[in-house]
Amino acid sequence: MAKAELPFPLKGLNKGMAASKQPPLTSLDMNNVRPYDVDDNRARGGQRPGLKLAYSQRIGGSANYPVVAILQVTTVV
């Protein structure tokens, strides 16, 4: 199987061009990521941290089984 190098888009989001014309190291679609790890001071891409806690207490789960997604459900009766 052939290997392909897929570099992280360190130059960020660029919605000004078609996907086939994207400038190098940019992406057509990104969400909640940042290009540099501030703890290790290196370019490697990663998840953007939250700005504040959504809840003051632990909800569901435990340290071994953290909540990984929360959604809102509306019912009509």
PyMOL Python script that loads the backbone (N, CA, C, O; Angstrom):
from pymol import cmd

cmd.read_pdbstr("""\
ATOM      1  N   MET A   1       0.846  -1.179   0.000  1.00  0.00           N
ATOM      2  CA  MET A   1       0.000   0.000   0.000  1.00  0.00           C
ATOM      3  C   MET A   1       0.895   1.247   0.000  1.00  0.00           C
ATOM      4  O   MET A   1       1.869   1.313   0.749  1.00  0.00           O
ATOM      5  N   ALA A   2       0.569   2.213  -0.823  1.00  0.00           N
ATOM      6  CA  ALA A   2       1.342   3.447  -0.907  1.00  0.00           C
ATOM      7  C   ALA A   2       1.098   4.308   0.324  1.00  0.00           C
ATOM      8  O   ALA A   2      -0.015   4.352   0.849  1.00  0.00           O
ATOM      9  N   LYS A   3       2.132   4.984   0.776  1.00  0.00           N
ATOM     10  CA  LYS A   3       2.013   5.884   1.916  1.00  0.00           C
ATOM     11  C   LYS A   3       1.924   7.310   1.400  1.00  0.00           C
ATOM     12  O   LYS A   3       2.591   7.679   0.433  1.00  0.00           O
ATOM     13  N   ALA A   4       1.090   8.106   2.059  1.00  0.00           N
ATOM     14  CA  ALA A   4       0.944   9.511   1.683  1.00  0.00           C
ATOM     15  C   ALA A   4       1.228  10.369   2.904  1.00  0.00           C
ATOM     16  O   ALA A   4       0.787  10.050   4.009  1.00  0.00           O
ATOM     17  N   GLU A   5       1.954  11.441   2.712  1.00  0.00           N
ATOM     18  CA  GLU A   5       2.233  12.365   3.803  1.00  0.00           C
ATOM     19  C   GLU A   5       1.117  13.398   3.854  1.00  0.00           C
ATOM     20  O   GLU A   5       0.831  14.057   2.855  1.00  0.00           O
ATOM     21  N   LEU A   6       0.490  13.540   5.008  1.00  0.00           N
ATOM     22  CA  LEU A   6      -0.591  14.507   5.203  1.00  0.00           C
ATOM     23  C   LEU A   6      -0.175  15.482   6.298  1.00  0.00           C
ATOM     24  O   LEU A   6      -0.444  15.230   7.472  1.00  0.00           O
ATOM     25  N   PRO A   7       0.469  16.581   5.944  1.00  0.00           N
ATOM     26  CA  PRO A   7       0.921  17.529   6.961  1.00  0.00           C
ATOM     27  C   PRO A   7      -0.250  18.257   7.611  1.00  0.00           C
ATOM     28  O   PRO A   7      -1.270  18.512   6.971  1.00  0.00           O
ATOM     29  N   PHE A   8      -0.091  18.588   8.892  1.00  0.00           N
ATOM     30  CA  PHE A   8      -1.120  19.347   9.600  1.00  0.00           C
ATOM     31  C   PHE A   8      -1.202  20.745   8.991  1.00  0.00           C
ATOM     32  O   PHE A   8      -0.167  21.337   8.685  1.00  0.00           O
ATOM     33  N   PRO A   9      -2.410  21.288   8.806  1.00  0.00           N
ATOM     34  CA  PRO A   9      -2.569  22.620   8.194  1.00  0.00           C
ATOM     35  C   PRO A   9      -2.170  23.745   9.154  1.00  0.00           C
ATOM     36  O   PRO A   9      -3.030  24.415   9.725  1.00  0.00           O
ATOM     37  N   LEU A  10      -0.864  23.946   9.326  1.00  0.00           N
ATOM     38  CA  LEU A  10      -0.345  24.933  10.278  1.00  0.00           C
ATOM     39  C   LEU A  10      -0.733  26.369   9.936  1.00  0.00           C
ATOM     40  O   LEU A  10      -0.737  27.229  10.817  1.00  0.00           O
ATOM     41  N   LYS A  11      -1.058  26.641   8.676  1.00  0.00           N
ATOM     42  CA  LYS A  11      -1.435  28.003   8.280  1.00  0.00           C
ATOM     43  C   LYS A  11      -2.926  28.260   8.451  1.00  0.00           C
ATOM     44  O   LYS A  11      -3.406  29.354   8.155  1.00  0.00           O
ATOM     45  N   GLY A  12      -3.663  27.255   8.927  1.00  0.00           N
ATOM     46  CA  GLY A  12      -5.047  27.461   9.311  1.00  0.00           C
ATOM     47  C   GLY A  12      -6.092  27.311   8.226  1.00  0.00           C
ATOM     48  O   GLY A  12      -5.886  26.650   7.209  1.00  0.00           O
ATOM     49  N   LEU A  13      -7.213  27.947   8.482  1.00  0.00           N
ATOM     50  CA  LEU A  13      -8.408  27.843   7.655  1.00  0.00           C
ATOM     51  C   LEU A  13      -8.341  28.808   6.474  1.00  0.00           C
ATOM     52  O   LEU A  13      -7.927  29.957   6.628  1.00  0.00           O
ATOM     53  N   ASN A  14      -8.750  28.337   5.297  1.00  0.00           N
ATOM     54  CA  ASN A  14      -8.813  29.178   4.107  1.00  0.00           C
ATOM     55  C   ASN A  14     -10.048  28.765   3.321  1.00  0.00           C
ATOM     56  O   ASN A  14     -10.057  27.726   2.661  1.00  0.00           O
ATOM     57  N   LYS A  15     -11.097  29.591   3.397  1.00  0.00           N
ATOM     58  CA  LYS A  15     -12.340  29.285   2.684  1.00  0.00           C
ATOM     59  C   LYS A  15     -12.457  30.067   1.382  1.00  0.00           C
ATOM     60  O   LYS A  15     -13.512  30.063   0.748  1.00  0.00           O
ATOM     61  N   GLY A  16     -11.384  30.736   0.980  1.00  0.00           N
ATOM     62  CA  GLY A  16     -11.432  31.592  -0.198  1.00  0.00           C
ATOM     63  C   GLY A  16     -11.175  30.895  -1.516  1.00  0.00           C
ATOM     64  O   GLY A  16     -11.251  31.526  -2.571  1.00  0.00           O
ATOM     65  N   MET A  17     -10.869  29.600  -1.482  1.00  0.00           N
ATOM     66  CA  MET A  17     -10.542  28.894  -2.721  1.00  0.00           C
ATOM     67  C   MET A  17     -11.173  27.515  -2.730  1.00  0.00           C
ATOM     68  O   MET A  17     -11.556  26.985  -1.688  1.00  0.00           O
ATOM     69  N   ALA A  18     -11.276  26.945  -3.917  1.00  0.00           N
ATOM     70  CA  ALA A  18     -11.781  25.576  -4.044  1.00  0.00           C
ATOM     71  C   ALA A  18     -10.808  24.620  -3.364  1.00  0.00           C
ATOM     72  O   ALA A  18      -9.626  24.929  -3.215  1.00  0.00           O
ATOM     73  N   ALA A  19     -11.306  23.467  -2.957  1.00  0.00           N
ATOM     74  CA  ALA A  19     -10.468  22.483  -2.266  1.00  0.00           C
ATOM     75  C   ALA A  19      -9.247  22.105  -3.098  1.00  0.00           C
ATOM     76  O   ALA A  19      -8.164  21.897  -2.551  1.00  0.00           O
ATOM     77  N   SER A  20      -9.413  22.015  -4.399  1.00  0.00           N
ATOM     78  CA  SER A  20      -8.291  21.628  -5.265  1.00  0.00           C
ATOM     79  C   SER A  20      -7.245  22.737  -5.414  1.00  0.00           C
ATOM     80  O   SER A  20      -6.142  22.479  -5.894  1.00  0.00           O
ATOM     81  N   LYS A  21      -7.578  23.966  -5.009  1.00  0.00           N
ATOM     82  CA  LYS A  21      -6.671  25.107  -5.153  1.00  0.00           C
ATOM     83  C   LYS A  21      -6.173  25.632  -3.807  1.00  0.00           C
ATOM     84  O   LYS A  21      -5.618  26.728  -3.743  1.00  0.00           O
ATOM     85  N   GLN A  22      -6.363  24.868  -2.735  1.00  0.00           N
ATOM     86  CA  GLN A  22      -5.953  25.312  -1.405  1.00  0.00           C
ATOM     87  C   GLN A  22      -4.456  25.607  -1.366  1.00  0.00           C
ATOM     88  O   GLN A  22      -3.663  24.832  -1.901  1.00  0.00           O
ATOM     89  N   PRO A  23      -4.057  26.723  -0.737  1.00  0.00           N
ATOM     90  CA  PRO A  23      -2.628  26.981  -0.545  1.00  0.00           C
ATOM     91  C   PRO A  23      -2.020  25.904   0.366  1.00  0.00           C
ATOM     92  O   PRO A  23      -2.739  25.299   1.162  1.00  0.00           O
ATOM     93  N   PRO A  24      -0.733  25.662   0.262  1.00  0.00           N
ATOM     94  CA  PRO A  24      -0.088  24.655   1.113  1.00  0.00           C
ATOM     95  C   PRO A  24      -0.295  24.948   2.600  1.00  0.00           C
ATOM     96  O   PRO A  24      -0.321  26.104   3.023  1.00  0.00           O
ATOM     97  N   LEU A  25      -0.438  23.901   3.363  1.00  0.00           N
ATOM     98  CA  LEU A  25      -0.589  23.955   4.820  1.00  0.00           C
ATOM     99  C   LEU A  25      -1.827  24.711   5.282  1.00  0.00           C
ATOM    100  O   LEU A  25      -1.833  25.262   6.382  1.00  0.00           O
ATOM    101  N   THR A  26      -2.887  24.747   4.452  1.00  0.00           N
ATOM    102  CA  THR A  26      -4.172  25.311   4.862  1.00  0.00           C
ATOM    103  C   THR A  26      -5.237  24.233   4.724  1.00  0.00           C
ATOM    104  O   THR A  26      -5.006  23.182   4.125  1.00  0.00           O
ATOM    105  N   SER A  27      -6.414  24.513   5.292  1.00  0.00           N
ATOM    106  CA  SER A  27      -7.515  23.558   5.238  1.00  0.00           C
ATOM    107  C   SER A  27      -8.799  24.272   4.846  1.00  0.00           C
ATOM    108  O   SER A  27      -8.986  25.451   5.148  1.00  0.00           O
ATOM    109  N   LEU A  28      -9.669  23.556   4.179  1.00  0.00           N
ATOM    110  CA  LEU A  28     -10.969  24.091   3.793  1.00  0.00           C
ATOM    111  C   LEU A  28     -11.945  24.043   4.971  1.00  0.00           C
ATOM    112  O   LEU A  28     -12.901  24.817   5.017  1.00  0.00           O
ATOM    113  N   ASP A  29     -11.705  23.135   5.924  1.00  0.00           N
ATOM    114  CA  ASP A  29     -12.621  22.959   7.052  1.00  0.00           C
ATOM    115  C   ASP A  29     -11.841  22.557   8.298  1.00  0.00           C
ATOM    116  O   ASP A  29     -11.135  21.548   8.302  1.00  0.00           O
ATOM    117  N   MET A  30     -11.972  23.352   9.353  1.00  0.00           N
ATOM    118  CA  MET A  30     -11.332  23.050  10.643  1.00  0.00           C
ATOM    119  C   MET A  30     -12.285  23.481  11.748  1.00  0.00           C
ATOM    120  O   MET A  30     -13.078  24.406  11.571  1.00  0.00           O
ATOM    121  N   ASN A  31     -12.205  22.808  12.883  1.00  0.00           N
ATOM    122  CA  ASN A  31     -13.065  23.166  14.001  1.00  0.00           C
ATOM    123  C   ASN A  31     -12.361  22.832  15.314  1.00  0.00           C
ATOM    124  O   ASN A  31     -11.967  21.689  15.543  1.00  0.00           O
ATOM    125  N   ASN A  32     -12.209  23.830  16.164  1.00  0.00           N
ATOM    126  CA  ASN A  32     -11.645  23.660  17.506  1.00  0.00           C
ATOM    127  C   ASN A  32     -10.260  23.038  17.531  1.00  0.00           C
ATOM    128  O   ASN A  32      -9.996  22.139  18.330  1.00  0.00           O
ATOM    129  N   VAL A  33      -9.388  23.503  16.677  1.00  0.00           N
ATOM    130  CA  VAL A  33      -7.999  23.040  16.694  1.00  0.00           C
ATOM    131  C   VAL A  33      -7.069  24.247  16.717  1.00  0.00           C
ATOM    132  O   VAL A  33      -7.449  25.357  16.343  1.00  0.00           O
ATOM    133  N   ARG A  34      -5.860  24.004  17.159  1.00  0.00           N
ATOM    134  CA  ARG A  34      -4.842  25.042  17.110  1.00  0.00           C
ATOM    135  C   ARG A  34      -3.544  24.412  16.624  1.00  0.00           C
ATOM    136  O   ARG A  34      -3.301  23.229  16.860  1.00  0.00           O
ATOM    137  N   PRO A  35      -2.709  25.197  15.946  1.00  0.00           N
ATOM    138  CA  PRO A  35      -1.532  24.610  15.313  1.00  0.00           C
ATOM    139  C   PRO A  35      -0.356  24.339  16.243  1.00  0.00           C
ATOM    140  O   PRO A  35       0.486  23.499  15.924  1.00  0.00           O
ATOM    141  N   TYR A  36      -0.272  25.018  17.373  1.00  0.00           N
ATOM    142  CA  TYR A  36       0.904  24.885  18.231  1.00  0.00           C
ATOM    143  C   TYR A  36       0.528  24.391  19.618  1.00  0.00           C
ATOM    144  O   TYR A  36      -0.473  24.820  20.192  1.00  0.00           O
ATOM    145  N   ASP A  37       1.329  23.494  20.143  1.00  0.00           N
ATOM    146  CA  ASP A  37       1.167  22.992  21.503  1.00  0.00           C
ATOM    147  C   ASP A  37       1.880  23.971  22.428  1.00  0.00           C
ATOM    148  O   ASP A  37       3.106  24.074  22.394  1.00  0.00           O
ATOM    149  N   VAL A  38       1.122  24.692  23.254  1.00  0.00           N
ATOM    150  CA  VAL A  38       1.728  25.707  24.111  1.00  0.00           C
ATOM    151  C   VAL A  38       2.521  25.093  25.260  1.00  0.00           C
ATOM    152  O   VAL A  38       3.447  25.725  25.768  1.00  0.00           O
ATOM    153  N   ASP A  39       2.182  23.883  25.676  1.00  0.00           N
ATOM    154  CA  ASP A  39       2.917  23.235  26.760  1.00  0.00           C
ATOM    155  C   ASP A  39       4.309  22.809  26.309  1.00  0.00           C
ATOM    156  O   ASP A  39       5.286  23.019  27.028  1.00  0.00           O
ATOM    157  N   ASP A  40       4.403  22.215  25.128  1.00  0.00           N
ATOM    158  CA  ASP A  40       5.688  21.736  24.616  1.00  0.00           C
ATOM    159  C   ASP A  40       6.347  22.724  23.660  1.00  0.00           C
ATOM    160  O   ASP A  40       7.471  22.499  23.210  1.00  0.00           O
ATOM    161  N   ASN A  41       5.651  23.817  23.348  1.00  0.00           N
ATOM    162  CA  ASN A  41       6.154  24.847  22.438  1.00  0.00           C
ATOM    163  C   ASN A  41       6.647  24.248  21.122  1.00  0.00           C
ATOM    164  O   ASN A  41       7.777  24.480  20.691  1.00  0.00           O
ATOM    165  N   ARG A  42       5.759  23.468  20.500  1.00  0.00           N
ATOM    166  CA  ARG A  42       6.116  22.878  19.204  1.00  0.00           C
ATOM    167  C   ARG A  42       4.899  22.820  18.298  1.00  0.00           C
ATOM    168  O   ARG A  42       3.763  22.760  18.769  1.00  0.00           O
ATOM    169  N   ALA A  43       5.145  22.839  16.997  1.00  0.00           N
ATOM    170  CA  ALA A  43       4.068  22.786  16.014  1.00  0.00           C
ATOM    171  C   ALA A  43       3.686  21.335  15.790  1.00  0.00           C
ATOM    172  O   ALA A  43       4.474  20.554  15.255  1.00  0.00           O
ATOM    173  N   ARG A  44       2.482  20.975  16.198  1.00  0.00           N
ATOM    174  CA  ARG A  44       2.038  19.604  15.958  1.00  0.00           C
ATOM    175  C   ARG A  44       0.524  19.481  15.852  1.00  0.00           C
ATOM    176  O   ARG A  44       0.015  18.399  15.559  1.00  0.00           O
ATOM    177  N   GLY A  45      -0.189  20.549  16.082  1.00  0.00           N
ATOM    178  CA  GLY A  45      -1.642  20.501  15.995  1.00  0.00           C
ATOM    179  C   GLY A  45      -2.248  19.835  17.207  1.00  0.00           C
ATOM    180  O   GLY A  45      -1.646  18.944  17.807  1.00  0.00           O
ATOM    181  N   GLY A  46      -3.430  20.267  17.563  1.00  0.00           N
ATOM    182  CA  GLY A  46      -4.099  19.668  18.704  1.00  0.00           C
ATOM    183  C   GLY A  46      -5.434  20.313  18.963  1.00  0.00           C
ATOM    184  O   GLY A  46      -5.807  21.291  18.314  1.00  0.00           O
ATOM    185  N   GLN A  47      -6.149  19.762  19.914  1.00  0.00           N
ATOM    186  CA  GLN A  47      -7.473  20.247  20.267  1.00  0.00           C
ATOM    187  C   GLN A  47      -7.367  21.545  21.048  1.00  0.00           C
ATOM    188  O   GLN A  47      -6.516  21.683  21.927  1.00  0.00           O
ATOM    189  N   ARG A  48      -8.235  22.494  20.723  1.00  0.00           N
ATOM    190  CA  ARG A  48      -8.274  23.749  21.467  1.00  0.00           C
ATOM    191  C   ARG A  48      -8.909  23.495  22.828  1.00  0.00           C
ATOM    192  O   ARG A  48      -9.942  22.829  22.899  1.00  0.00           O
ATOM    193  N   PRO A  49      -8.325  24.004  23.908  1.00  0.00           N
ATOM    194  CA  PRO A  49      -8.915  23.789  25.229  1.00  0.00           C
ATOM    195  C   PRO A  49     -10.173  24.630  25.403  1.00  0.00           C
ATOM    196  O   PRO A  49     -10.351  25.640  24.722  1.00  0.00           O
ATOM    197  N   GLY A  50     -11.024  24.219  26.297  1.00  0.00           N
ATOM    198  CA  GLY A  50     -12.226  24.988  26.597  1.00  0.00           C
ATOM    199  C   GLY A  50     -11.879  26.275  27.330  1.00  0.00           C
ATOM    200  O   GLY A  50     -10.809  26.384  27.928  1.00  0.00           O
ATOM    201  N   LEU A  51     -12.777  27.244  27.284  1.00  0.00           N
ATOM    202  CA  LEU A  51     -12.536  28.513  27.958  1.00  0.00           C
ATOM    203  C   LEU A  51     -12.926  28.466  29.425  1.00  0.00           C
ATOM    204  O   LEU A  51     -12.327  29.153  30.253  1.00  0.00           O
ATOM    205  N   LYS A  52     -13.927  27.656  29.751  1.00  0.00           N
ATOM    206  CA  LYS A  52     -14.358  27.514  31.141  1.00  0.00           C
ATOM    207  C   LYS A  52     -15.077  26.184  31.283  1.00  0.00           C
ATOM    208  O   LYS A  52     -15.478  25.577  30.289  1.00  0.00           O
ATOM    209  N   LEU A  53     -15.240  25.733  32.517  1.00  0.00           N
ATOM    210  CA  LEU A  53     -15.970  24.499  32.765  1.00  0.00           C
ATOM    211  C   LEU A  53     -17.449  24.710  32.468  1.00  0.00           C
ATOM    212  O   LEU A  53     -18.009  25.751  32.812  1.00  0.00           O
ATOM    213  N   ALA A  54     -18.073  23.749  31.843  1.00  0.00           N
ATOM    214  CA  ALA A  54     -19.502  23.847  31.557  1.00  0.00           C
ATOM    215  C   ALA A  54     -20.319  23.622  32.834  1.00  0.00           C
ATOM    216  O   ALA A  54     -21.394  24.200  32.997  1.00  0.00           O
ATOM    217  N   TYR A  55     -19.804  22.778  33.737  1.00  0.00           N
ATOM    218  CA  TYR A  55     -20.488  22.462  34.991  1.00  0.00           C
ATOM    219  C   TYR A  55     -19.489  22.548  36.132  1.00  0.00           C
ATOM    220  O   TYR A  55     -18.317  22.217  35.952  1.00  0.00           O
ATOM    221  N   SER A  56     -19.932  22.986  37.303  1.00  0.00           N
ATOM    222  CA  SER A  56     -19.029  23.110  38.441  1.00  0.00           C
ATOM    223  C   SER A  56     -18.746  21.770  39.111  1.00  0.00           C
ATOM    224  O   SER A  56     -17.784  21.653  39.869  1.00  0.00           O
ATOM    225  N   GLN A  57     -19.560  20.771  38.846  1.00  0.00           N
ATOM    226  CA  GLN A  57     -19.359  19.449  39.443  1.00  0.00           C
ATOM    227  C   GLN A  57     -19.239  18.413  38.334  1.00  0.00           C
ATOM    228  O   GLN A  57     -19.647  18.658  37.199  1.00  0.00           O
ATOM    229  N   ARG A  58     -18.679  17.257  38.666  1.00  0.00           N
ATOM    230  CA  ARG A  58     -18.538  16.180  37.685  1.00  0.00           C
ATOM    231  C   ARG A  58     -19.932  15.662  37.328  1.00  0.00           C
ATOM    232  O   ARG A  58     -20.746  15.402  38.214  1.00  0.00           O
ATOM    233  N   ILE A  59     -20.202  15.515  36.048  1.00  0.00           N
ATOM    234  CA  ILE A  59     -21.487  14.964  35.625  1.00  0.00           C
ATOM    235  C   ILE A  59     -21.255  13.619  34.975  1.00  0.00           C
ATOM    236  O   ILE A  59     -20.417  13.497  34.081  1.00  0.00           O
ATOM    237  N   GLY A  60     -21.983  12.611  35.408  1.00  0.00           N
ATOM    238  CA  GLY A  60     -21.846  11.275  34.828  1.00  0.00           C
ATOM    239  C   GLY A  60     -20.407  10.824  34.813  1.00  0.00           C
ATOM    240  O   GLY A  60     -19.502  11.593  35.136  1.00  0.00           O
ATOM    241  N   GLY A  61     -20.200   9.613  34.449  1.00  0.00           N
ATOM    242  CA  GLY A  61     -18.839   9.114  34.289  1.00  0.00           C
ATOM    243  C   GLY A  61     -17.972   9.264  35.525  1.00  0.00           C
ATOM    244  O   GLY A  61     -18.444   9.677  36.584  1.00  0.00           O
ATOM    245  N   SER A  62     -16.727   8.931  35.383  1.00  0.00           N
ATOM    246  CA  SER A  62     -15.729   9.073  36.431  1.00  0.00           C
ATOM    247  C   SER A  62     -14.413   9.392  35.741  1.00  0.00           C
ATOM    248  O   SER A  62     -14.379   9.618  34.531  1.00  0.00           O
ATOM    249  N   ALA A  63     -13.347   9.411  36.498  1.00  0.00           N
ATOM    250  CA  ALA A  63     -12.043   9.692  35.895  1.00  0.00           C
ATOM    251  C   ALA A  63     -11.697   8.649  34.833  1.00  0.00           C
ATOM    252  O   ALA A  63     -11.031   8.961  33.846  1.00  0.00           O
ATOM    253  N   ASN A  64     -12.151   7.409  35.037  1.00  0.00           N
ATOM    254  CA  ASN A  64     -11.869   6.344  34.071  1.00  0.00           C
ATOM    255  C   ASN A  64     -12.829   6.351  32.887  1.00  0.00           C
ATOM    256  O   ASN A  64     -12.509   5.819  31.824  1.00  0.00           O
ATOM    257  N   TYR A  65     -14.005   6.951  33.066  1.00  0.00           N
ATOM    258  CA  TYR A  65     -15.020   6.981  32.008  1.00  0.00           C
ATOM    259  C   TYR A  65     -15.577   8.400  31.890  1.00  0.00           C
ATOM    260  O   TYR A  65     -16.710   8.647  32.304  1.00  0.00           O
ATOM    261  N   PRO A  66     -14.809   9.333  31.336  1.00  0.00           N
ATOM    262  CA  PRO A  66     -15.286  10.708  31.250  1.00  0.00           C
ATOM    263  C   PRO A  66     -16.394  10.868  30.212  1.00  0.00           C
ATOM    264  O   PRO A  66     -16.509  10.073  29.280  1.00  0.00           O
ATOM    265  N   VAL A  67     -17.204  11.905  30.388  1.00  0.00           N
ATOM    266  CA  VAL A  67     -18.221  12.248  29.396  1.00  0.00           C
ATOM    267  C   VAL A  67     -17.483  12.776  28.165  1.00  0.00           C
ATOM    268  O   VAL A  67     -16.643  13.669  28.284  1.00  0.00           O
ATOM    269  N   VAL A  68     -17.785  12.239  26.996  1.00  0.00           N
ATOM    270  CA  VAL A  68     -17.098  12.671  25.780  1.00  0.00           C
ATOM    271  C   VAL A  68     -18.007  13.442  24.826  1.00  0.00           C
ATOM    272  O   VAL A  68     -17.525  14.022  23.853  1.00  0.00           O
ATOM    273  N   ALA A  69     -19.316  13.457  25.091  1.00  0.00           N
ATOM    274  CA  ALA A  69     -20.232  14.211  24.237  1.00  0.00           C
ATOM    275  C   ALA A  69     -21.490  14.550  25.026  1.00  0.00           C
ATOM    276  O   ALA A  69     -21.977  13.741  25.816  1.00  0.00           O
ATOM    277  N   ILE A  70     -22.003  15.738  24.806  1.00  0.00           N
ATOM    278  CA  ILE A  70     -23.251  16.174  25.434  1.00  0.00           C
ATOM    279  C   ILE A  70     -24.122  16.744  24.326  1.00  0.00           C
ATOM    280  O   ILE A  70     -23.648  17.529  23.505  1.00  0.00           O
ATOM    281  N   LEU A  71     -25.376  16.359  24.298  1.00  0.00           N
ATOM    282  CA  LEU A  71     -26.282  16.929  23.319  1.00  0.00           C
ATOM    283  C   LEU A  71     -27.622  17.242  23.953  1.00  0.00           C
ATOM    284  O   LEU A  71     -27.944  16.744  25.031  1.00  0.00           O
ATOM    285  N   GLN A  72     -28.390  18.059  23.284  1.00  0.00           N
ATOM    286  CA  GLN A  72     -29.687  18.487  23.780  1.00  0.00           C
ATOM    287  C   GLN A  72     -30.768  17.764  22.996  1.00  0.00           C
ATOM    288  O   GLN A  72     -30.694  17.657  21.772  1.00  0.00           O
ATOM    289  N   VAL A  73     -31.774  17.268  23.709  1.00  0.00           N
ATOM    290  CA  VAL A  73     -32.877  16.554  23.075  1.00  0.00           C
ATOM    291  C   VAL A  73     -34.168  17.273  23.428  1.00  0.00           C
ATOM    292  O   VAL A  73     -34.409  17.585  24.594  1.00  0.00           O
ATOM    293  N   THR A  74     -34.994  17.536  22.433  1.00  0.00           N
ATOM    294  CA  THR A  74     -36.294  18.158  22.650  1.00  0.00           C
ATOM    295  C   THR A  74     -37.366  17.162  22.252  1.00  0.00           C
ATOM    296  O   THR A  74     -37.309  16.576  21.171  1.00  0.00           O
ATOM    297  N   THR A  75     -38.342  16.970  23.126  1.00  0.00           N
ATOM    298  CA  THR A  75     -39.436  16.057  22.800  1.00  0.00           C
ATOM    299  C   THR A  75     -40.732  16.837  22.685  1.00  0.00           C
ATOM    300  O   THR A  75     -40.938  17.831  23.381  1.00  0.00           O
ATOM    301  N   VAL A  76     -41.592  16.382  21.811  1.00  0.00           N
ATOM    302  CA  VAL A  76     -42.907  16.991  21.628  1.00  0.00           C
ATOM    303  C   VAL A  76     -43.933  15.936  21.987  1.00  0.00           C
ATOM    304  O   VAL A  76     -43.944  14.849  21.410  1.00  0.00           O
ATOM    305  N   VAL A  77     -44.800  16.258  22.944  1.00  0.00           N
ATOM    306  CA  VAL A  77     -45.809  15.290  23.391  1.00  0.00           C
ATOM    307  C   VAL A  77     -47.171  15.746  22.944  1.00  0.00           C
ATOM    308  O   VAL A  77     -48.167  15.075  23.217  1.00  0.00           O
TER     309      VAL A  77
END
""", "prot")
cmd.dss("prot")
cmd.show_as("cartoon", "prot")
cmd.util.cbc("prot")
cmd.orient("prot")
